[in-house]
Amino acid sequence: MWGNPSRAQQLMKQYNTLKTEVESWRAFSRRLHDAFELAQLDDESLRADLETEVASIEAELEKRSFTAMLSGKYDHDSAILAIHAGAGGTDSQDWAAMLQRMYLRWAEDRGYQAEILDTTPGEEAGIKSSTIAVEGEYAFGYLRSEKGVHRLVRLSPFDAAHRRHTSFALVEILPQVAMDEADIQIDPSEIKMDVFRSSGAGGQNVQKNATAVRLTHIPTGIVVTCQNERSQTQNREFAMKILRARLVELRQAEREEERAVLRGEYTKAEWGSQIRSYVLHPYQMVKDHRTDHETGNAQSVLDGDLDEFMEAYLRSTK
């Protein structure tokens, strides 16, 4: 512990997380015990209060039973969310920007801290790609339900004839992996680092110095960039986080593919296999094609109301 401060810090973080969770369950257990004792008194004057307490306990139990499903290795961790515009030109780039806003609103509503690490703007509107760090308990557990291709159907605001267009964007969800994660070892000699000036729309927020960082992992060819922070050191640290997350995802994908091949179930993921459709014309509907969960309030979903879709997916995978 004394000889490895970073390891000590990581262990203390794990300890505090487990301590908080255990204390929360003990408090819930005491609450159940107290309610049971009150019920045994068989006092009619307590009935209304007991009914209210029982309803509250049932709601809390439902919430806890769902959280208990987030038991994957990285489900408890923060996440890195990446959005990439697909084929469709300006419409798809605008759709990618709409998705970015949707996830930022969702994170804000849940009390998570979201920070845009890297953005490539579109030529006319929207964005070509964006990378966002989402900090908070169970951020990865919830967001992993969003991984895949998202499809938008609407009347295009960029078409002079105002015709209906279909746009696609790819969402990637990666866990924010601790630097001392035993499964991932990165040899510094296998990383190529380039520095460049941050790009943007101009003004005071664009760096005149070369602070943006691009890291290339030579063995895998993975390239990550970060240009949000004002110092080159901070950008490099965030870029390393993203690189570690991508290496974890690559390793998991290789294992899953190998298991699928052994079971004879492997099918290549194609771009058109969207996980969710957002229809704004000729009617309004958002439908998840994995769970068949849908809603007619498309605007609410685009404003960040995603919990029902996330929970439906996570329950379907258990």
N, C-alpha and C positions, 0 to 999 in steps of 0.2 A: 504493500500500500504506500509506504513512505517513499519507496524508490521509483514509483510510477504514478505521478499525480494524475495523469489523464485517465488511467485505469481506475484510480480511486474515485475520481469524479463520476465516472460511468457507474461504478458500483453503488455509490451514494444515491445517484439518480434512480437506479433500479430499486434500492432499498426504500426510498421515500415513496415511490410509486406503489410498491407492494404494501407498505405500511398504511398508506391512505386507503387502499382497496380493502384490506383486512378490517380496518377500523370502521369503514362504511358498512361492511357486512355485519359486524358485531352490533352496530347501532340499529341496523334493520332487524336483527334477531331480537334485540331488547324491545323494539317497538312491537313486534309480533307477540312477544311474551306479555307485555303490558296490556295489549288489546285482549288477549285470551283471558287474563286474570279479571279484567273488567267484565267480560262476557259471563264469566262464572258467577259473578255477583247476582246475576239475574234481576237487575234493577231496571224497571221499566223506564225510569226517568233518564237512564243513560242510553236508551235505544237509539235516539236520533244521532247522538255524538258517535256511537259505535258504528252505525251504518255509514256515516261520513268517513270514519277512520278506515273501515273495511274497504270502501271504494278506493280510498287513497292508497291503501296497501296493495290492492289488486293492480292498480295502475303502476305502482312502483315495481311490483313483481314482474309485470309484463315487460317493463323497461329493462330490468336486470336480466331477465331470461334472454332478451334479445342481445344485450351487450355480451352475455356469456357465449354467444355464437361467434363473437369476434375473437377467436382463439388461435388464429394463425400466427406464425412466427413473428410477422411484422405488423399484425393488425393493430397493435397498441401504439405504433409509432406515428410520427409525422410523415408527410408525403411530399413527393415532387410530382406535379401535374404538368404534362406537356400537351399542347394542342398544335396540330398541323393541318393547314388548309389542304383540301384535296383538289381533284380536277374540277374545273368550273370557273376558273379565273376570278374576277372581282367578286362574284356572288359567293364563292366558297371562302374567299378571304374575309368577306364581311361576316359570313356565318361563323368562322373561327373567332372573330372578335366578339360576336354575340355569345358564343360558348364561354369565352374568357370572362365576360361580364357575369354570366350565369353562375359560374363557379366562384367568382369573387364574392358575389352576393350570398351564395350558399355558405361560404366560409365565414362571412361576417355575421350572418344570422345564427350560426352555431357557436360564435365566440372564438373561432380560430383566427390565428394571425396569418394573413396571406401576403406574400411579397413577390412581385414580378422580378425574376432574375434576368431574363433575356427575352427580347421581342424583336422580331423581324417584321417591319411594317409592309403592307401591300403597296402596289404601285399607285392605285387610285383610291382605295378605301380598305379598311379592315387590316388584318395581319396575315402574314404567311405562316408564322409560328410564334409560340410563346411558351416560356417555361416559368412555372410558379411554384414557390415553396409554400406549403401549407403546414403550419405548426399547430399542433394540438393533439390531445389524447384521442386515440382511435381514428385519426384523420385518414390513415392508409386503409384501415379496416372498412370504413364507409366508402371511401373513394374508389376502391378497387372494383366496385360494381360499375364504374363508369368507363372502364377500359374498353375501347373498341371504336368502330366507325359510327358516327352520328349523322343522320340524314335530315335535311331541311327541304320542305316543299312550300313554295310561296310565289306570289307575283313579284318578279324581280324589279327592284327600284333602279336597277342599272340598265334595264332594257327599255329602249325608247318605245317599243310596241307594248310594253307592260305585260309580257307573256309570263306564263308559269315556268319556273326553273326549279331544278332539283340540285342541291348542293351537298357536298360531303366534307367531313372533317374527321380527322383521327385524334382520339384522346388516349394518351399514355399515362399510366399511374405507376409511380415507382416509390419504394419505401426509402425514407431518409435513414441510411445505414450509419451506425456509429463508426468512427474512425478505427476503433479497435476490434471491429467485427472479425471474428476468427476465420469465417468462411472465405473472406476476400482479402487477399494480400496483393498489393500493387507495388511492383518494382519501379522505383523512381527512374531507373535507366530506360524503362519501356514507355515513358511518357515524353512526348514532344510538346513544348509550350510555345505558343506564339502570342504576342501582345499587339494590340492595335487600338486605334481611337474608337470610342463609343459612337455608334450611329444614332441618329434621331432626327426630330423635326427642326432642331436648331434651338437657339436661346441659351439661357444660363445653365440649363441642366445638361448640356452636351459637353463632355470633357474635351479639352484641347490637347491634353496629354494622352499617351498610350496607356490606358488603364484597363481596357477590356482584355479578357484572356480567352484563348482557345487552346484546349488540351486535346491531344490525339493519343489514344492508347494504341500503340503500334501493333501488338499481337492480334487485337480484335478489329482494329480500324475504327473504333468508336470515337466520335468527335463531339465534344461538348464546348459550349461557349457561355460566358457570363460577362455582362457589361453594365449591370445595374449599379453596383457599389462604386464609390468614388475612389477607392484605392485599389491598386493592382493586387495587393495581398489579400484583401477581402474577396475580390473576384476569383482569385485562384482557389481560395478555400471553398467557396460555393461551387466552383467548377469541379473540384475534387469530390464534393458531396454527390453531385449529379453523376459523375463518372462511376463512383462506387455503386450508386443505385442502379445504373444501367448494367454493370457487371453482375450484380445480384439477379436482375431480371433475366439476363442472358443465361446464367447458370440454371435458373429455375425453368426457363423455357426449354433448355436442352434436356433436362431431366423429365419434364412432362412429355416432350416429344418422344423420348426414348420409351417411356412407359406406354404411351399410346400406340407406338409401333409394335411393342411386344404384345399388346392386347388386340392388335389388328384394327384399331379404331382411328388411326391417324388420317386426318384430312388437312390439307394446306389451307390456312386462313387467307381468304381472298378479300380484296378491297371492297367489293360490293356487298359483303355480308354484314350489313349494318346491324347494330344491337338495338337502336332506337330510332324512331322516326318522329319528326316534329312537323306537323302539317298545319299551315296557316291559311291555305286556300285549296279547294273551294269551301272547306269547313275547318274548324279548329280541333286538333286532337294531337296528343302525344302518346305514343304507344311503344312499350318495350317488347321487342320481339322474342326475348328469352323467357319472359314470365307472362306475357299477354296483359300485364298491368297497363291501364290506360286512363287518361283523363281528358275532358273536353276543355279544361282551362289551360290552354297552352301558354298564355301570357304569365300566369302564376309560376309555371315551371321555368320559363325563361328568366323570371325574376329571382330564381334560386330555390324554389320550393321543390326539392328533389328527394326529401326523406322517404316518401312513400315508395318511390321507384327503387331507391337503394335498399330499403328493408325488404321489399318484395323479392329482389334478386338474392339478397343474402339468405333469406328464408328458403328460397328454392334450391340453394346449393347445399343445404344441410340435410 
